[in-house]
Amino acid sequence: MPAAPPQGSRAEYSVGSLALTSWTVLMAALLPGLVADPLDFTLWHWLVFASAVPGLAGGALWVAQHRRWRVLVRYAAYFYLSVMSARFFAESVGWQLDFAQLADGLRFAFWMKGQQLVHPFSQGRLLEGLGLTFYEALMPACQLIVAIGMAWTRG
């Protein structure tokens, strides 16, 4: 007999399922590289991995209907968004501030990210493009939705 779905509002169910799914996919993407060559991981990869552990644990607690799942999911989403924002500014915007205004640096950095996401698809490398799109765009969007959902559902 299948387990009963976690109880709560429809919004809590959506937030919990989005968190569990997104963290599971991210861990599945990170673990092969971590196992193959842990020294090849950058600081940013390790920080993302560090945010994925409580995120996945929170998703597991959500499935188990444990009341503390919200704390882990919220912490993981905020930590992940902080890491990705710091990485974006450090790698894509910071170097431009020597010769451009912040608004121009942000505009160019977002344009470059868009080009970075489109390039593998234009070269026919669909799996690489999908992985990069998930890591650079979809996962941050999912965690932003989770963070907003947690605030909205009194979590």
C-alpha positions in Angstrom: 0.0 0.0 0.0 1.5 3.4 -1.0 2.3 5.9 1.7 -0.2 8.7 2.3 0.8 12.0 0.8 2.0 14.6 3.4 -0.9 16.5 5.0 -1.2 20.3 4.9 -2.5 22.9 2.5 -2.1 22.7 -1.3 0.6 25.4 -1.1 2.6 23.4 1.5 2.3 20.3 -0.6 3.5 22.2 -3.7 6.4 23.8 -1.8 7.4 20.4 -0.3 7.3 18.5 -3.5 9.2 21.3 -5.4 11.9 21.3 -2.7 12.2 17.5 -2.7 12.3 17.2 -6.5 14.7 20.1 -7.1 17.2 19.0 -4.4 17.1 15.4 -5.5 17.9 16.4 -9.1 20.7 18.7 -7.9 22.2 16.0 -5.8 22.0 13.5 -8.7 23.9 16.0 -10.8 26.5 16.8 -8.2 27.3 13.4 -6.7 29.0 11.8 -9.8 31.5 14.7 -10.1 32.1 14.7 -6.3 32.8 10.9 -6.3 34.9 11.0 -9.5 37.2 13.9 -8.4 36.4 15.8 -5.2 39.5 18.0 -5.7 38.0 19.3 -9.0 35.1 20.8 -7.1 35.4 24.6 -6.6 34.4 26.4 -3.4 31.1 27.3 -5.1 30.4 23.6 -5.8 31.1 22.7 -2.2 28.8 25.5 -0.9 26.0 24.4 -3.2 26.5 20.8 -2.1 26.4 22.1 1.6 23.1 23.7 0.8 21.8 20.5 -0.9 22.2 18.3 2.1 19.7 20.1 4.4 17.5 20.7 1.4 17.3 16.9 0.7 16.9 16.2 4.4 14.1 18.7 4.6 12.4 17.0 1.6 12.7 13.6 3.3 11.2 15.0 6.5 8.4 16.5 4.4 7.6 13.0 3.0 7.8 11.6 6.5 5.3 14.3 7.7 7.8 15.6 10.3 6.8 19.1 11.5 10.4 20.4 11.3 10.8 20.0 7.5 10.0 23.7 7.0 13.1 24.8 8.9 15.5 22.7 6.8 13.8 23.6 3.5 13.8 27.3 4.3 17.4 27.2 5.5 18.5 25.3 2.4 16.7 27.7 0.0 18.1 30.8 1.6 21.6 29.4 1.9 21.5 28.3 -1.8 20.2 31.6 -3.0 22.9 33.4 -1.0 25.6 31.3 -2.5 24.4 31.6 -6.0 24.0 35.4 -5.6 27.5 35.8 -4.2 28.9 33.6 -7.0 27.0 35.7 -9.6 28.4 38.9 -8.3 31.9 37.6 -7.7 32.3 35.9 -11.1 30.0 37.9 -13.4 29.6 41.4 -12.1 32.5 42.2 -9.8 35.2 42.5 -12.4 33.1 44.9 -14.4 32.8 47.4 -11.6 36.3 48.7 -12.4 35.1 50.3 -15.6 31.2 50.2 -15.5 28.3 51.2 -13.3 26.5 48.5 -11.3 23.5 48.7 -13.6 25.6 48.2 -16.7 27.6 45.4 -15.0 24.4 43.6 -14.1 22.9 44.0 -17.5 26.0 42.6 -19.2 26.3 39.8 -16.7 22.7 38.7 -17.3 23.2 38.9 -21.1 26.4 36.8 -20.8 24.5 34.2 -18.6 21.8 34.0 -21.3 24.4 33.4 -24.0 26.1 30.8 -21.8 22.8 28.9 -21.5 22.0 29.1 -25.3 25.5 28.1 -26.5 25.4 24.3 -25.8 22.0 24.1 -27.5 23.2 25.9 -30.6 26.1 23.4 -30.8 23.7 20.4 -30.6 24.8 19.4 -27.1 21.3 19.0 -25.6 22.2 17.2 -22.4 24.9 19.7 -21.5 22.5 22.5 -22.3 19.8 21.0 -20.1 22.2 20.4 -17.2 23.6 24.0 -17.4 20.1 25.4 -17.7 19.0 23.5 -14.6 22.1 24.5 -12.6 22.2 28.1 -13.6 18.6 29.1 -14.1 16.0 26.5 -13.0 17.4 25.5 -9.6 17.7 29.2 -8.5 14.2 29.9 -9.7 12.9 26.8 -7.9 14.5 27.8 -4.7 13.2 31.4 -5.0 9.7 29.9 -5.4 10.3 27.6 -2.4 11.5 30.6 -0.3 8.5 32.7 -1.3 6.2 29.7 -0.7 7.6 29.1 2.8 7.0 32.7 3.7 3.5 32.6 2.2 2.5 29.4 4.0 3.4 30.6 7.5 6.5 28.3 7.3 
